[in-house]
Amino acid sequence: MEKDNLSQIRVIGAGPAGLIFALLTAKKTFQIMLHEKDSEGFFAQQSRALALSPSSIEILSEIGISPDQDSSFIPIKTIHTSQKNSFGRVLIEDDGKELGYVIRYKNLIKLLLDRVKTNKYIKIIFESEILSINDQQDFFTDDKSKIYKYDFLLFSDGIGKLLSNTFEFDTDPDMDGLLALVAEIRTELNHQYCAYERFTVKGPVALLPLENQNLSKLVWTGKKDFIMQMLNCDKQSFSTLFADHFGERLGKLTHIDEKYAYPLSHQFIRQPYQKNILVSGNAAHAMHPVAGQGLNLTIRDLKVLLSLLDKNDYQISETLLKQYSDERKREVRSMMKISSHLVKGFSNQMVGANLLRGSGMFLLDNSFFVKKMFKEKFSYGKN
């Protein structure tokens, strides 16, 4: 495909992945059209928290989005990792540079949309759900029976059944049946911009700092029966269970907002491209949130894609997409394995496993070079 023919680049999904892709690339000479099944107002209601690594912050700064310019970014100054009933813990502190940032989904979307609306190369069609794709003749049809041609198509939303016969996924059956419970909680003590990861036999408990010092976003993952029990119990019972599993590092729970749960998936696409179609974001790799790498991995994906486009004078070909896939495969699989091993490893209750994990965390906490390696891995995806 020649550059002059790339007037019909279409993106299915106007979440963070689709919007970031558009903003990184649409300053060039071709038009990008995003199709989003939900309304614009839907995004304004999404208050879940996203953890952004330093690499993601650097890439976002390239499109004019920076914590220096917007107070909706909450810094992470410390990461505290521990396990229940064990002496070991790992404490990673900033060395003059934040370990990352937390931002609400709706706030990030607003920042991205504000920039999209002023970019003459980008257009979004909201409430446009794609029902069928003809990947042989390069067009798709939406729920209003409108037909759209494309020269290049990026999936940044789940492909569902649209291309199920084309793309194959590797899954981890041991991760099936897991749910994540999410809620905002207020605690007696201030979080001091500390993010917590607490491993328990019932599943990992993560707390992300929010804008008020005693407000945190709770993400508790585990097997369906236990998470549903937590979802349906009253506030007093929830507070008791939380204190039993997390401890009182932040004091007592003083308030719990509405709880909700969603199913987790752990899969990645074997080959994310075909001809002139590329699958990205959660559509390409969905993982357990224990390592906080889902969106960060996607943003690094997009940065590599942009770099290859720039080197190839923005001519998109199957050869370029193969090169992209080959470059990203190693890190994607590495992060998938790390997430899986963390969940399985800390749920293992064999005799001596707790002591072994505690000793490992103690050694990690006291090794400057190993800790630095871990920090670089989760901040920049370095292998």
Secondary structure as GFF3:
##gff-version 3
##sequence-region A 1 383
A	DSSP	three_ten_helix	3	5	.	.	.	ID=ss1
A	DSSP	beta_strand	9	12	.	.	.	ID=ss2
A	DSSP	alpha_helix	16	25	.	.	.	ID=ss3
A	DSSP	beta_strand	32	36	.	.	.	ID=ss4
A	DSSP	alpha_helix	40	43	.	.	.	ID=ss5
A	DSSP	beta_strand	49	52	.	.	.	ID=ss6
A	DSSP	alpha_helix	54	61	.	.	.	ID=ss7
A	DSSP	beta_strand	74	76	.	.	.	ID=ss8
A	DSSP	beta_strand	78	83	.	.	.	ID=ss9
A	DSSP	beta_strand	89	93	.	.	.	ID=ss10
A	DSSP	beta_strand	100	104	.	.	.	ID=ss11
A	DSSP	alpha_helix	105	116	.	.	.	ID=ss12
A	DSSP	beta_strand	122	126	.	.	.	ID=ss13
A	DSSP	beta_strand	130	134	.	.	.	ID=ss14
A	DSSP	beta_strand	139	142	.	.	.	ID=ss15
A	DSSP	beta_strand	147	149	.	.	.	ID=ss16
A	DSSP	beta_strand	152	155	.	.	.	ID=ss17
A	DSSP	beta_strand	169	171	.	.	.	ID=ss18
A	DSSP	three_ten_helix	173	175	.	.	.	ID=ss19
A	DSSP	beta_strand	178	187	.	.	.	ID=ss20
A	DSSP	beta_strand	194	199	.	.	.	ID=ss21
A	DSSP	beta_strand	205	209	.	.	.	ID=ss22
A	DSSP	beta_strand	215	223	.	.	.	ID=ss23
A	DSSP	alpha_helix	224	232	.	.	.	ID=ss24
A	DSSP	alpha_helix	235	246	.	.	.	ID=ss25
A	DSSP	beta_strand	253	256	.	.	.	ID=ss26
A	DSSP	beta_strand	260	263	.	.	.	ID=ss27
A	DSSP	beta_strand	267	269	.	.	.	ID=ss28
A	DSSP	beta_strand	273	274	.	.	.	ID=ss29
A	DSSP	beta_strand	277	279	.	.	.	ID=ss30
A	DSSP	three_ten_helix	281	283	.	.	.	ID=ss31
A	DSSP	beta_strand	285	286	.	.	.	ID=ss32
A	DSSP	three_ten_helix	289	291	.	.	.	ID=ss33
A	DSSP	alpha_helix	294	311	.	.	.	ID=ss34
A	DSSP	alpha_helix	318	347	.	.	.	ID=ss35
A	DSSP	alpha_helix	353	365	.	.	.	ID=ss36
A	DSSP	alpha_helix	368	380	.	.	.	ID=ss37
###
